[in-house]
């Protein structure tokens, strides 16, 4: 089996195994809390219905009102600032879900916008990541030169360490800012930054969604957008070093196999027309199946059978995968044994030389 197929099957098995392990861990961590939370919410719902004498239909209407009014706490979601924030989440594939289009034209434009914007964003972030890696390699080379290190070139391990450090600093700094502006705990802010920069975007925690931040805090809006774009560029640099290296392994193996196949084909073409002589040497040249022309080969350089088991014709064999060039083509009636007693085959003398 080819190396590429083995690698693909191994990745499939490892991925599904990782999914099963993750499902088991999340089940053990969250299922009990989910059950308890559901019981508490049902008890509160029952208490409210009894206290204010609310029917089930009226309570469902109240739930809808609360859910629909949640995005409006940030101000006008579809003015320019909010629309720019939404376009950023579409292009970066974060997809918080904090605001979604409600009109048919808005949904249609979102699909068309995403078809062009997502590839454009991926290419842009990938290009920025490459430039960041290039700048990091220059800085590493300068530091190693100043320290008189023996190996002055930046290795992949050095670049991975630098990019990982930049990613950690970006998440730590962004978490401190969001913790201050949003009133979250620092751990929740770190969680939000990680979910955002990895483009998971659950939507359970979204910045700029309270106190009319979109309209009253332009500096905070600018900071949030710059953090998303710069952080995604740093993550793209990490992916360029880690993920794309494994992705391109199959392509490199395919090119290597093609190069080996081309070399083998070129070698086979160069051997076409070589002649195997009686002494085992190889002579280059084009010869037919039956040599009728006079050649300048010596007696030892010719592949001639001198015994009487074949008709007394000279056959010069070409190097081939079969022996059809070495044997004469006889009619079918000559292949049957003659009538009468069999004639014993001629004795083979020690000085007899025949080569195929």
N, C-alpha and C positions, 0 to 999 in steps of 0.2 A: 504494500500500500504506500502511496506517495506521502511524503512528509507533510504536505499541505493538508491532505485529507485527515491524517492522524491529528494534526494540530486543531483542525476544525471540530472533529469529534470530541477531542479533549476539552475544548472550550465549551461546547454544548453541555457536556456532562458536568463540568465544574460550575457552569452558570445555574443549571437546574438544581444541583446540590446546594449551591449557595442560597438559592431561593427557598428551598425546603428548610434549610437551617434558619434563615431569617424569619420565615413564617412561624416556625416553632418558638423562636425567642420572643417575637412580638405577641404571640398568643399567650405565652406565660407571663409577660410583663403587663399587658394592657387589658386582657379579657376581664379580670376580676374588678379592676377599676371601672371599666365600662358598665358592668352589671350594677355595681353600687351607685354609680352616677345616675343610671336610668331609674333605679328605685327612688332615689332622692327627688329627682325631677317629677316623677309621677305623684309622690306624696305632696309636693308643693303645688302641683296642678290641682289636685283634689282639694287642698285647703283653700286655694283661691276661688275655686268654683263654689264651694260651700259658703265662704265668707261673703262673696259679692253676688251670689245667686246667678252665676253665669252658665249659660248652656254650652254644650260641646261645640255647636256651630259658631257661637260668638267667640269662644276661646280660640278656635282655629283662625277666625278673622283677626283677632288680636296678635296671634303669632305671625301671620303674614305681614301685618303692619309693622311689627317690630323688625322683622327681617328685611323688609324693603326699605325701611327708613335708616338702616345702619350705614349704607354708603354716603348718605347725605350729611353725615356729621362732619365730613371733611370739607364741605363746601360744594361748589359746583363741579361735579366730576367731569363734565364734558366741555367746560371752557378750555382755553388754550393750554393752561398749565396741567389740568387734569387729563386732557386729551394727549398731551405729550408724554405724560407718565404712562398712560395706557398703551400708546404706540411703542414705548420703550419695552414694556412687558411683553408685547407681541413679538417684536423683532428679536429680543433676547430669549424667547421661548420660556420665560419665567411663568407667566400666566397665573397671577395671583387669584384672579376671579373676583377681586374687590368691586370691579365695575365691568359690566358687559353690555354690549349694544342691545337695544330693545327693538329697533326698527329693522325692517327687511333690508333696506339699503345699507344700513350700518353693518349688519351681519355679512352681506355680500362683499362690501368693501373690505371688511376684516379678512375674509378668505383670500381675496386678490392681493391685499397688502402683505399678508403673511407669505404667500407663495413667492413673492419677489424679495421681501425684506429679510426672511429667515436665511436663505442662502447668502445674501449680501452681508448680513451681520456675521455669519459664521466665517466667511472669507476675511472680513475686516478684522475680527478678533484673532483669527489664525495668523494674519500678517503682523498684527501688533505683537502677538506672542513671539513670533520669530525675531522681530526687532528687539524685544526685551531680552531674549536669549543671546542675541548678538552683542547687545550692550553689556550684558552680564559677563560674557566671555572676555570682552575687552577689559572690563574692570578686574576680573580674576587674573588675567595675564599681567596686568600692570602691578597688581598686588604681589604676585609671585616673583615678578622681576625685581621689585623693590626688596623683597625678602631673600633674594638670591637662591630661589628654589631650583632644584635640578630639573624638574618637569615644569616648564613654564606655560604649556598649553592648557587650556581649560578642558577638563574631561566632562563626560556626561554626569558623573557623580557630583562634581563641583557645581554644575549648573542646576542639578536637582536640589541640592542643598540651598543654593541662593534663591531659587524660585519658591521653594517651600517656606523659607524664612520670610520672603516678601508677602506670600499669601497669609501667613500667620499674623504678620504685623498689620496687614490690611483688615483682616477680620477683627483683630483686637482693637484697633483704632476706631473702626466703624461701630463696633459693639459699644464702646464707651460713649460715642456721640448719640447713638440711638437710645441708649439707656437714659441719657440726660433729657432728650427731647420727648421721648415717648413715655417715660416713667416705667419702663420695664426693668426687671432685674438684669444684672449683667449676664447671667447664664442664658436667659431668654433672648437677650440681644445677640449673643454669640450664636445661638441657635438660628435666629432670624437671618443673620449675615451668612451663615453657612448654607442655609436652605436657598437663599437668594443667589449667591454666587455659583452654586452648583446647578442653578436653573431648575431646581425641583419645584419651588413655588407652591407650597401647599395652600397658602392663603389664610391659614389660621392666625398669623401675625403679619400685618401689613403696615408699613410706615405711611405717614401723611394721611391718616384716616380719622383724625379727631381735631377738635378746636379750630375747624376751618383752616387747616394748615395749608391747603392748596392755594388759598386766596390771601391769607394774612401773613404767611411766613415764606416769602420767596427765597430767602437765603437758605432755609432748611430744605426747600424743594430742590434747589440747585445742588446742595450737598448730597442729597439722596440720589439724584441722577448721576452725578459725577462718581459717587461711590459705586454704583451699579456698573457703570461703563468701565471704570478703571479696574475694579475688582474682577470683572469678567475677562479683561485683557490679561491680568496676572494668571487667572485660572487657565486661559487659553495657552499661556506659555508653559504651564505645568503639563497640560494635555499634549502639547507638542513634543515634550520630552518623554512622557510616559506612555500614553495610549497610542499615539501614532507610530511609535517604534514597533509595537507589537502588531499594529494593523498592517504595516508595510512589510512584515516578514514574509507573508505569503507571496507578495509581489516579487520580492527579491528571489525567493525560491523558484518561482515560475521563470524569471529571467535566467537564472542559473541553469535550469533544465533546458531551456531553449538554446542557450549558448553551448551546452554540452552536446545537444542533438545536432547543432550546426557543425561543430567540430568533427563529430563522428561521420556526418555526411560528407564533409570535405575530405576526410581521410579515405572514405570509400571511393570517392571520385578519383583521387590521386592513384589508387591502386588499380584502376581499370586499365587493362592492356598489358599488365606485367606478365612476364613469361617465366615459368618455372623450368629450369634446365635440368639436365641429368645429374649434375653434381650438386644440386640443391640451391644454386644461386638464382637470383631474380634479375631478369633483363627487362627493361622498360621498352615498350614498343607496341604497335598495333599489328596483330596477326589475325588472320582469318582462321576458320575452323580447319581448313585444309591448306597447307602451305604449298603453293604451286610455283612461287617465285624462288629464285636462287638467293640465298642469304649468305652473309659473311660470318655465320656462326661456325665455330670449330666443332669437331666431332663430340667433344665433351660438353659443349654448350647447347647441344640439341637434345630435345626430349624425343628419342627415337626408340621404338621397340624393335629389337633385332630378332626376336623369336618368330617362329612360324605359326603362332596361335592366332594371328590376325593377318589379313592380307598385307602384302609387302608395300604398304604405303607409309609415308612419313606423316606423323601427326605432331604438331607442335601445340601443346596445350596452353591456354590462357588461364590465369588465376581467376577461379570462379568458385561459387559456392556449390556447384555440381560438377560432375565429371563428364557431361555430355560433349564438351569440347575435346575430350581425349579419346573418345571411341567413335568409330565410323557408324553411320546410320545404315543398317542392313535391312533389306526387305523382310517381310514377315515369313515368306516361305523358306528363307535361308536359316531361320532360327530353329526349325525342326531338325532333329537328329536324322542322319541318313540311314537308309535301310542297310541291313547287313551288320556284321560285327563291328563293334566299336573300336576305333583306332586309339591306342593308348596315347596319352598326351606326351609331347616331347619332354625329354629330361631338361632340367634347369641346371645350367652349369654355373659354377661359382663366379666365372668372369663375365657372366651376363649382367648387363646394366640396363635397367628400364626404370623410367621415372614417370610418375603422373603428376 
